[in-house]
């Protein structure tokens, strides 16, 4: 009898150079060594290690199901080992995303971002893995809506009978710690009421209405809320299944030809455009901007990863990248003013509160 395969995508900033720049090759090497031992011991089917900017990303396949303590401890121990290496090199922000150094059975709530899905592998199982840097957790809202609810992006919603029943979106209120599910297209307008505010409402997962089959999943952990103060931006990750009952690869990538504005960039305190780039360009330098997104394409074979293909390494996205730079030039001219700087309601999750506390007693009542 076929067994479900679980894919776990877990990322953390555990040290980078220079500043919040990129992951050092020694950290990637150390992570691969840790995961290879787990594979040799049959805890993992396969793994892939990479980075997007200053975030170390672990892609794991196994048969342990979602939120398995062994898998989460493996990721935690790997990050801890890499943190030791980072500290030995005096890398910046070593161990930044590890809010606690004592594993408690689940890596969720400990700082790293986690996206997991379990499914029976199809005869052909294409998977697109998205990584981001200098970006908020809710950055995927617009893109997931376009992929799974907008027929102008995904004509398969109209002409493919396997997609025609639509998809349902699980939305998390990351401030109040609640969730709600919207079934589209029937509840499309209700969905948009909430996901248009990505600082509070984040799409966690998408399932197919016809059979409740998982289609996409994201990490929605907001590091500032978990840590109780600013510890860097969320740099969320996402996985999307493709073809044969799901949107085609080209439909999944199409929304990223638009450089949407999100919260992120310098100190996580600004609105910046999203630039779809290849892995070699996934390292923001100018004002920690524009925010970066990478798409890696895999085929699964019994849980083994065939790939990746660097999907945004394509001149078809050149105009989007050019527009992104133009938008960045324009919005940067605002300097410390809104709308480039985030509104005060969101700045409370950055470094601004430390300045506000310093000046609190200097405010006087108006008479």
N, C-alpha and C positions, 0 to 999 in steps of 0.2 A: 504493500500500500504506500502511495506517495506521501511524503512528509512535507509539512510546511517549511519553507525557508524564511529565515528572518534576516533582514538587512538592517544593520545599526550604523548610523552615521553620527559620530561623536567628535566634537571639536573643542579646543581650548587654546587660549593665549597663555603659554607657560614660559615666555621669554623670546625676545627678538632683538634684531640689530639693523641699522642703528636706530635707537628709539623704538617706536612702534612700526618698524619697517618690515622685516621678513624673518621667516624661521631659518635658523642656521642649519646647514646640511647635517651637522653632527646630531641634532635633535631628531631629524628624520631618520637617520641611520639607527639611532638608539631605539626609536619607536618600532622600526622594522624588526630589529632583533627581538624585542619583547613579544611582538605579535607572531613572529616565526616560531618561537618556542611554544606559544599557545596552539599554533597550527600543528606543530609536531606532536603535541599532546592530545590532538583531536578535539580541542575546545572550539576551534574555528574551522570552517571549511576553507575560507580564503580571506585575504585582506588586501587593502591598498592604502598607502600612506602618502599624503601630499600636504600642501599648504596653500592658503590664499592670504597674501599679506603676512600678518604676524600670527595667524592662527594655524595650529597644527591640527590636521584633519585625519581621522581614522575611519575608514570604511571597512566594516566587518560583515562577513556572512557566517551564519551558524544555524543550528537547529534548536536553540535554547529558548525561543520565543522572546517576546518584548519584555523589557525591564527585568531581564534575568540577572540575579546578583553576581553570578560568575563572570558574565560578560561585562557588566558595569564595573566590577572590581578590576578586571583586566585593563579596561580603559583608564581607570583611576590610577592603578599601579604604573601603567605606561606613562601617564602624564607626570606622576611623581618622579619616576626615574629620569625623564627628560628634564624636569625641573632641576634635579641635582646637576645634570650636565650644564644647564643654562646658568645656574649659579656659579659653577666652576669657571665659566667664561665671562662672568659678570655681565650677562646679557640683560637688556632692559626689561623690567617687569617680570622677572623670573617667578613663576608660580602665580601670576596675577589672577588667573581665573579659578584657582583652587582656593575657595573661601574657607574650606575646612580641610585639614590634613588627616582627618580620621574618617575612614570609609564607614558608612552606616547602612550598607545594603543596596543603595540606589544612588547613582551619580547625579540624578536630577536634584536640583536645589543646592548643589555644591559648587556651581559656577559654570561648568562646561555646558555647551549646547548639545541637545540630543534629539535626533529624529530616527524613528524606527518603524518598520512595517513588516508584517508577516503575510505570506501568501503561498499558494501552491504554484510552483513555477510552470509557466505555460510552455507549449512546444517551442516557442521563440519568445524570449523575455528581454526586450530592450529596456534599459533603465538610464535615465538622465539624472545626474547628481549635480546640484548647484551649490556653490560655495560663495561666500561674500566676505567683504572686508570694509570696515569703516561704515557700517550700515546698521540700522535698527532692526529689531526682530520682526516688525510688521511690514518689512519691505516687500514681502512676497504677495501681499494682499491684491494689489492691482494686477500683478502678473498671473496669479492663480485664477482670478476672476476672468481675465481675458482668455486663458487657456481652456477653462472648463465651463464658461457660461456665455462667452461672446462669440456668436457665429460669424462675425466679421473677421475674427482671428482664427477660429476653428470651424470651418465649414462642415466638418464631420458631424457637428451637432445637428445639422439639417439633413445631410445626405447619407450619413452612415447609420443604419438601423441599430447598430450596437451602441451608438452614442446618443441616439435620438431621445431617450427617456431622461437625459440630463444627469446632473451630479448634485450631491449634497455636500455642504460645507460645514465643518465643525469650527466654530469661532470661539476663541478664548478671550475673556475679559481678564487681562493680565494684572490689572490693578485690584479688582475685587475677587479674583480667583473663582470665576464662574465660567460656564460654557453654554453654548446654545447651537442648535443645528438648523440650517436653512436648506430647504429642498428647492433646487432650481430646475427649470425656469420659473415655477409657480411663485416662489418667494424671493425672486431676484431683487426687487426694490427694497424689501425688508433687509436683505443681506447688505445692500449697498449703504443703508443708513449707518451701519456699524463699521464695516471694513474700510470706509472712507476716513476713519480715525485710527490709523495704524499704531499710534503710540499707546492706545488702550486696548483695541480689539485686533487680534491677530488670528488669521486662518491657521489652524493646527493641522487639519487633514481634509482630504476630499475623497468621497466614495462614490461609486457608480450606483445610480438609483435602481437599475434593473435587478441587481443582485447583491448590493451592498459591498461590492469588491473594492478594496483599497486602491486608490489611484495616485495619491500624493500625500506627503507628510512633511512638516517643517519643524524646526526647533523654535520655540517661542519664549525661551528663558530670557528674562531681562536682567542682566547682571547687576544693574544698579539697585533694583528692587530686592534681589537676593542678598546682596552684600550690605544693603542699608546705606549705601553711598556710592559715589562714582568710582568705577573700577575699569573703565573702558567701555566701548560700544559692544552691542550684542553679537554682531557678525554672524547672523543666522545661516543655517544650512537647510537644504530642501532636496527631496527625492521625488521624481515623477516617473511612473510607469508609462510605457508608450506602445502604440500600434495595437491592432487586433482587439478592438473594444475600448481603447483609450486614444487620446489625440496622437497624431503622428509626430515624429520628432520635429519636423519642420513647423508644425502648428505650436508645439511647445516652445520653440525658440523664437517664433515670430514676435511676441510681445516685447522682447528685449531689444528690438530695433527702435524702441522709443526710450530715451533716457529720462525716466521718471524722476521727480524730485522726492527725496526721502530725508529723514533725519539721520545725521551721521557726520562724517568729515572730522574736522579738527575738534578734539575733545568731546566728540559726540554731541556738539552743541549747535550744529548748523544744518540748514537744508542744503543738500548737494544733489547733483544728478547721478544716476547709476550708469556706469559704463560697462558694457559687455566686452570682456577681453579674453585673450588666451592666457594660459598659465604663466607664460613668460612675462606678461604685462600686469599681473595681478599683485602689484605692489605700489599702492598710492604713495606719492611723494609730495606733490604740490598741495600744501594746506591739508594734508591727509585726504586728498580728494582727486578727482571724483571718486565716489564709492565704487568698488569693483564687484563684478559678478562673473564667475567662471562656470561653464557647463561642461561636464565630462560625460561622455556616452559610453555605456558598457552593454555587452550582451552577457546574460547569465547562462551558465552551463552547469547544472547540478550544484548551483551555489558558487561556482568559480567565476571570477571576473575576467571576461575577455575584453581587453581595452586598457586604458581609455582612449577615446577619440576626443581631442581638444576642440569642442564644437564651435566655440566662438573664434577660433583661429581661421577666420573666413573673411575675405574682403567684402562680402555682402553686408557686413556690419560697419564698414569704414565710414559711411555717411552718418550712422548713428553715433559713432565715436567723435566725428567732427562736430556734430550738433551738440554733443555732450560738453566738449571743450568750449564751444561758444556760450552755452548756458552757464558754465562755470565762470567764464570771464564776466558775464553779465551780473550774476548773483554775487560775486566776490566784491563788486564795486559798492555793495551795501555795507561792507565792513561789519561793524558790531551792531548794525541795525536789523530789525526784523524787516522782511521775511527771511533774510539769510540766517541771522541768528534765530534760534528756536524761540517760540513764545514763552513767557515766564512760567506758564503751567507745566511746560516740559523741562524747563531749565532747572527745576527743583531736583531733577535726577542727574544733574551734572555737577561741576565744581562751583557753580555760582552761589549756592547756599553758604559756603564758607566765607565768601565776601559779604553776603547780606548780613550774616551774624556779626561780623566785625563792625558794620555800620548801623546796626539796629538801634542803638541808644542815641544816635545823632538825629533821628527823625523827631520833629516837633509838631504838636497839634496846631491846626489852623484855627485862628480865632475870628 
